[in-house]
Amino acid sequence: MTQLPKRFTAYRYLTGPDDAAFCHRVTEALSRGWTLYGSPALTYDLEKKRVICGQALTKEVEDAEYRADLTLGDL
């Protein structure tokens, strides 16, 4: 019997203030093979008086099995 290849789809959701640092985090993830998943989300933090962004990302991971202790940002 042939064993199926190990693989999974990783999911992560980045959040942070709407600033250049957030854009750099998303850009870095894209350069590491992550793909945008859906549209970005925006909300306003009344206490800190700033816009907060969120962006979902996915990545197909080959030759590996999912484990709950994975650090997704390292994939």
WOMO-V17979 format. One record per residue. N is the residue number from 1. PHI is phi in whole degrees, 0 to 359 (* if undefined). PSI is psi as a letter, one per 40 degrees, with the letter a starting at -180 (none if undefined). Layout:
[[N | PHI | PSI] [N | PHI | PSI]]
This chain:
[[1 | * | h] [2 | 276 | h] [3 | 275 | h] [4 | 291 | i] [5 | 296 | i] [6 | 280 | h] [7 | 191 | i] [8 | 202 | i] [9 | 258 | h] [10 | 272 | i] [11 | 229 | h] [12 | 214 | i] [13 | 230 | h] [14 | 270 | h] [15 | 224 | i] [16 | 166 | i] [17 | 301 | i] [18 | 285 | g] [19 | 214 | a] [20 | 298 | d] [21 | 298 | d] [22 | 296 | d] [23 | 299 | d] [24 | 294 | d] [25 | 297 | d] [26 | 293 | d] [27 | 299 | d] [28 | 298 | d] [29 | 300 | d] [30 | 298 | d] [31 | 290 | e] [32 | 265 | e] [33 | 98 | e] [34 | 285 | i] [35 | 238 | h] [36 | 299 | h] [37 | 237 | h] [38 | 79 | a] [39 | 272 | i] [40 | 292 | i] [41 | 244 | i] [42 | 230 | i] [43 | 215 | i] [44 | 244 | h] [45 | 270 | h] [46 | 296 | d] [47 | 293 | d] [48 | 265 | e] [49 | 52 | f] [50 | 208 | i] [51 | 276 | h] [52 | 248 | h] [53 | 256 | i] [54 | 218 | h] [55 | 217 | h] [56 | 276 | i] [57 | 222 | i] [58 | 229 | i] [59 | 209 | h] [60 | 279 | h] [61 | 247 | h] [62 | 262 | i] [63 | 54 | f] [64 | 207 | i] [65 | 251 | i] [66 | 294 | h] [67 | 224 | i] [68 | 294 | e] [69 | 267 | e] [70 | 295 | i] [71 | 266 | h] [72 | 301 | d] [73 | 295 | e] [74 | 272 | e] [75 | 288 | none]]
